[in-house]
């Protein structure tokens, strides 16, 4: 990827730490990955709701929503997927810098792309969350009928059918989304944040 010329990075008058102090918590990137139908978006939204109830500053960057506009010009071949992840990684980095607990829900099938996203952030800021649900479970949940279409050859480059998915080797959190309830999955993520990011699980008092 080429770098733009004649542009300069401008430091903010208000730094990330100032924003974290105002928010009352540290920011980070929660990177949900897994097969289509593994529960990434559902879990990310549920975690976001819990964070909101706790008074945290958080935001979900959902794969489908990003594809509508920011990445609406991209297809689903390998090069397009790499560019899709590159763009969202850069956006997520800016959100983290703003003091926001940022959640992304993308299949992001290749380890290389996920590690490149990790490399943009400081140690401990990138938290990979593997939504571990088997292909059979994901196909049973397929309300959009995407897997059926993919098996008929109507959708090329479909992860898990005609395109590979590389499961994380050392994800910070592995959530058995094919077995656990959504409440149990949310608790697992929040407990990790409480332990590793010193996030209080008690709602903040209204100002």
Secondary structure as UniProt FT lines:
FT   HELIX           16..23
FT   STRAND          28..33
FT   TURN            36..37
FT   HELIX           40..53
FT   TURN            54..55
FT   STRAND          58..62
FT   HELIX           63..68
FT   TURN            69..73
FT   HELIX           78..97
FT   TURN            98..99
FT   STRAND          101..105
FT   HELIX           111..119
FT   TURN            123..125
FT   STRAND          126..131
FT   HELIX           135..140
FT   TURN            143..144
FT   HELIX           146..151
FT   TURN            152..153
FT   TURN            160..162
FT   STRAND          173..175
FT   TURN            177..179
FT   HELIX           182..196
//
